[in-house]
Amino acid sequence: MIKINKKIYLLFVLILLPFQNASAQTTKVDLPVPYTSEIPNGTWTGPWKNACEEASIIMAEGYYYGYEGTIPKAAAMKNMSPLFKIEDKLYGSNADTDAKRTAQLINDYSDVSATIKENPTLEDIKNELIANRPVISFHYAKDLKNPNHRWRVGGSYYHVMVIVGFDDATKEFIFNDSGDVATGAKYRYSYDAVMASLHDFDYTTHHVDGPARVLFTSSKLLYKEKSSPAVYLISHNTKQPIASAEAFINHGWKWNRIHVVDKNTLNKFKTGDLINS
């Protein structure tokens, strides 16, 4: 039998306890992600009737820019409209954009990065939210049983939303649901309903019977002030200085994506940790 040194074991337990307690204390997260419905013009016509993907993209991007509240109608339409044209050009359609295509739109045409996570666990999603990163999710939404959803008879029931938080006390995720034009901001769905309804669109079957997938998002929004060479990564209310050109390149960021802003704009953000690798 292996003998355990009780003093070493006790020290090991005491070292671990603060980390375990810190994790256990995070029982609720509610990120201030700005909201828009998928029909900012108020009509279920044209591309807007299938615009949950585009609405989710601009909500996630708006969060990293530092916006909160409701996205004004004109701003929502201005930012969603180019995405329809890009999808039509790339894919021949702007309807039923699956996780792969949505990730491509985000990575190539926005200031956000998206990584596909297949078969995510409850804890996977919660950990992203704890890290202040909204999650874009893909659903067979008929199973969510939201009475405010509108569905075409015989349609796919495919729906894309932004997970903005969670509440362990009620066992619910908090969503910005662009398809619920009445109560979609901060709408709650149970953990069980969310995890059971996670399905990607399958272009082979034309049904929402693909694997459970979500997109983990992160900022790649880069700001610099005109009179200074310093470059910052912006994430909602924080600016993180980038230590070197090597660190910049290692993260895969592009020099031509840097936004030159005035000092007042930059000063609105609190300074976060240095990015040095």
Residue pairs with C-beta under 8 A, 6 or more apart in sequence:
26 130
27 167
27 168
27 169
28 165
28 166
28 167
28 168
28 169
29 126
29 129
29 130
29 165
29 166
30 164
30 165
30 167
30 174
30 186
31 63
31 129
31 132
31 134
31 164
31 165
32 63
32 68
32 236
33 59
33 60
33 62
33 63
33 68
33 134
33 162
33 164
33 176
34 59
34 62
34 63
34 67
34 68
34 69
34 70
34 71
34 176
35 59
35 69
35 70
35 71
35 176
35 178
35 184
35 185
35 186
36 55
36 58
36 59
36 70
36 71
36 76
36 80
36 178
37 55
37 178
37 179
37 180
37 181
37 184
38 48
38 49
38 50
38 51
38 52
38 54
38 55
38 178
38 179
38 181
39 48
39 49
39 51
39 181
40 48
40 71
40 73
40 76
40 77
40 80
41 48
41 73
41 77
44 150
47 54
47 84
47 94
47 95
50 94
50 95
50 96
51 80
51 84
51 94
51 178
52 159
52 160
52 161
52 178
52 179
53 83
53 97
53 102
53 105
53 160
54 80
54 83
54 84
54 94
55 76
55 80
55 178
56 102
56 136
56 160
56 161
56 162
56 176
56 178
57 80
57 83
57 102
57 105
57 106
57 110
57 112
57 136
58 71
58 76
58 79
58 80
59 71
59 134
59 162
59 176
59 178
60 106
60 112
60 134
60 136
60 162
60 217
61 79
61 106
61 110
61 111
61 112
62 71
63 134
63 236
64 111
64 112
64 217
64 219
64 221
64 234
64 235
64 236
65 111
65 221
65 234
65 236
66 234
66 236
66 237
66 268
66 269
70 185
71 79
82 109
83 94
83 105
83 109
84 94
86 105
86 109
87 93
87 94
87 97
87 101
87 105
88 94
90 101
90 104
91 97
91 101
96 156
96 158
96 201
96 203
97 105
97 160
97 201
98 138
98 200
98 201
98 202
98 203
98 210
99 116
99 138
99 200
99 213
99 214
99 215
100 116
102 114
102 136
102 138
102 160
102 215
103 114
103 115
103 116
103 215
106 112
106 113
106 114
106 215
106 217
107 113
107 114
111 219
111 220
111 221
111 222
111 257
112 217
112 218
112 219
112 220
112 221
113 217
113 218
113 219
113 220
114 136
114 215
114 216
114 217
115 215
115 216
115 217
115 218
116 213
116 214
116 215
117 124
117 213
117 214
117 215
117 216
118 211
118 212
118 213
119 211
119 212
119 213
120 198
120 212
120 213
120 214
122 191
122 195
125 135
125 137
125 163
125 166
125 173
125 214
126 166
128 134
128 135
128 216
128 217
129 135
129 163
129 164
129 165
129 166
132 235
132 236
133 216
133 217
133 218
134 162
134 163
134 164
134 217
135 162
135 163
135 214
135 215
135 216
135 217
136 160
136 161
136 162
136 163
136 214
136 215
136 217
137 160
137 161
137 162
137 163
137 194
137 198
137 214
137 215
138 158
138 159
138 160
138 198
138 199
138 200
138 201
138 208
138 210
138 213
138 214
139 158
139 159
139 160
139 161
139 194
139 197
139 198
139 199
139 208
140 157
140 158
140 159
140 197
140 199
140 208
140 209
141 149
141 151
141 157
141 158
141 159
141 179
141 197
142 151
142 157
143 193
143 196
143 197
144 159
144 189
144 193
144 194
144 197
145 193
146 177
146 179
146 180
146 187
146 189
148 180
148 181
148 182
148 183
148 184
149 159
149 179
149 180
150 179
151 157
156 201
156 206
156 207
156 208
157 208
158 201
158 208
159 179
161 175
161 176
161 177
161 178
161 179
162 175
162 176
162 178
163 173
163 174
163 175
163 194
163 214
164 174
164 175
164 176
164 186
165 173
165 174
165 186
166 172
166 173
166 174
166 191
167 174
167 188
170 188
171 190
171 191
171 192
172 188
172 189
172 190
172 191
173 188
173 189
173 190
173 191
173 194
174 186
174 187
174 188
175 184
175 186
175 187
175 188
175 189
176 184
176 185
176 186
176 187
177 184
177 185
177 187
178 184
180 187
195 212
198 212
198 213
198 214
199 208
199 209
199 210
199 211
199 212
200 208
200 210
200 211
200 212
200 213
201 207
201 208
201 210
202 208
202 209
202 210
218 235
219 233
219 234
219 235
219 236
220 233
220 251
220 253
220 257
221 233
221 234
221 235
221 259
222 231
222 232
222 233
222 234
222 253
222 257
222 258
222 259
223 231
223 232
223 234
223 239
223 258
223 259
223 260
223 261
223 265
223 266
224 230
224 231
224 232
224 258
224 259
224 260
224 261
225 260
225 261
225 262
225 263
225 266
226 260
226 261
226 262
227 263
230 241
230 242
231 241
231 242
231 248
231 258
232 239
232 240
232 241
232 242
232 266
232 269
233 239
233 240
233 242
233 275
234 269
235 272
237 269
237 270
238 269
238 270
238 271
238 272
239 266
239 269
239 270
239 271
239 272
240 271
240 272
240 273
240 274
240 275
241 271
241 274
241 275
242 248
242 274
242 275
243 274
243 275
243 276
244 276
247 275
247 276
247 277
248 255
250 277
251 275
